[in-house]
Amino acid sequence: METVHYISSETLELTTLSTIISEEKTLALSEDSKKRIVNCRTYLDDKLTKQDKPIYGINTGFGSLYNVEISNENLTKLQENLVMSHACGTGDRVPEAVVKLMLLLKIQSLSYGYSGIQLQTVERLVAMYNASVLPIVYTQGSLGASGDLAPLAHLSLPLIGKGEVVYKGEEMTSEAVLKILNWEPITLKSKEGLALLNGTQFMSAYGVYLLLKSFKLSYLADLIASVSIDAFDGRLDPFNELIHLVRPHNGQLKTAERIREFLNESAIINQEKQHVQDPYSFRCIPQVHGATKDTLDFVLKTFKTEINSVTDNPNIFSKDDEIISGGNFHGQPLALALDYLKIAMAELGNISERRIFQLVSGLRGLPVFLVNNPGLNSGFMIPQYTAASIVSANKQLASPASIDSIVSSNGQEDHVSMGANAATQAFTLINNVERILAIELFNASQALAFRKPLQSSPFIEQLLSSYRVEVPFIEEDEVLHYPIENSIIFLQQLQIDTAELF
């Protein structure tokens, strides 16, 4: 098994990122990437030697200070000042898994050779990734427009021996970790601070992390819904392929096929039914879950393009002898995609809670609140409240961040994407969906036990056999926080083949 991933110009796929993460691969720059980086830097150095003309961000100030020229002897100071002054993030810390992805995606973007970065600077980022020297980055501070300036400034501080990091589980100053690893601070040259800070790697890293989780939750939503269908004594007719072939949305077709597979050989689904229809939260699973799948595919396409792009500014085209200041750092494509992701994933939680509600309502021969001796026992009455509370919170979080904007930098940066806010909202929302699905599994497994001696499919029975090791059947009232938390952990630890997810 290859333990190194080589950063190159080959298209970086989400599945590749998943493998890098799961197999804990180290990174290395390909020879082609090194050549691209060196050639671009050599061109820029030569350009600065031969002309006195101001070039934005290279020998000028930044933002609304674009007209202020900077002398050659102050170019290093200019870049260091940029990194330090922009490191003004606040709020919660970005999770370490997301920070590590930020490092990887920043390396990828810089490797294409359009940013004017020094090779040793990129190699230091690679070394930080491989040693898991993870800068402390904060969730608040990015407008998602001039790139993720504040978060990327915190990501870059350790290069110059500033800021704080987590290393081997311990929080320490960057100065301390440089001494431990015998690394010298990087002396930033012209343009480097801007190359490091301009870019969408905060939004992109959140997007990649959340997409990987969302594809898994989409699969789990289908699986847990299948448990609920049998627990509710639901019908299989709505999942017949014939229905979906006449409205052939890909996600709808895929969902119906999955449900049929999950319920294959179930004695419960095949028994004669006393009812001719199920509520929409059961009958319309392919349509609702399927629409989320189609959204995930759209969001995946957006992020795949982004993580294989150059997103700093200005861009240096050495072969064309051009240095062009543009707006590739603007996060609008990501902001819209993240908002769409929020809405789609919120709907998985929304319909899940409706199935929870149906299961505890005393219908289809199930006891009220899924417990023996209801009245003395409240049973599963309040887990539905909890799910409803989370669903309501998700409705608030799903409100689009991208429809907002605010003027910054003295009017120079007069439209911003707010994609960073969409990213952090999506993080909370998608974790909430995981909790709602865990509560549905908790309820559905309890309800299914009342169908004995009839059994569900071998696949579902095997799943529940593993689940019951962690979460036993509830005989009478107890503190339900613990089985809910254990249900969440069970879902988090459930390993699913990547081929099943995408």
Sequence and secondary structure as in RCSB ss.txt:
>XXXX:A:sequence
METVHYISSETLELTTLSTIISEEKTLALSEDSKKRIVNCRTYLDDKLTKQDKPIYGINTGFGSLYNVEISNENL
TKLQENLVMSHACGTGDRVPEAVVKLMLLLKIQSLSYGYSGIQLQTVERLVAMYNASVLPIVYTQGSLGASGDLA
PLAHLSLPLIGKGEVVYKGEEMTSEAVLKILNWEPITLKSKEGLALLNGTQFMSAYGVYLLLKSFKLSYLADLIA
SVSIDAFDGRLDPFNELIHLVRPHNGQLKTAERIREFLNESAIINQEKQHVQDPYSFRCIPQVHGATKDTLDFVL
KTFKTEINSVTDNPNIFSKDDEIISGGNFHGQPLALALDYLKIAMAELGNISERRIFQLVSGLRGLPVFLVNNPG
LNSGFMIPQYTAASIVSANKQLASPASIDSIVSSNGQEDHVSMGANAATQAFTLINNVERILAIELFNASQALAF
RKPLQSSPFIEQLLSSYRVEVPFIEEDEVLHYPIENSIIFLQQLQIDTAELF
>XXXX:A:secstr
   EEEE SS   HHHHHHHHHTT EEEE HHHHHHHHHHHHHHHHHHHH     TTTSB SGGGTT B  GGGH
HHHHHHHHHHH   EEEE  HHHHHHHHHHHHHHHTTS S   HHHHHHHHHHHHTT EE  EEE   SSSSSHH
HHHHHHGGGGT SEEEETTEEEEHHHHHHHHT       TTHHHHHHSS HHHHHHHHHHHHHHHHHHHHHHHHH
HHHHHHTT  SGGG HHHHHTS  HHHHHHHHHHHHHTTT TTTTS  S S   HHHHTHHHHHHHHHHHHHHHH
HHHHHHHTS  SSSEEEGGGTEEE   TT  HHHHHHHHHHHHHHHHHHHHHHHHHHHHTTT TT  GGG SSBT
TB TTHHHHHHHHHHHHHHHHHTS STT    BGGGTB     HHHHHHHHHHHHHHHHHHHHHHHHHHHHHHHT
TTTS   HHHHHHHHHHHHHS    S   THHHHHHHHHHHHH    HHHH 
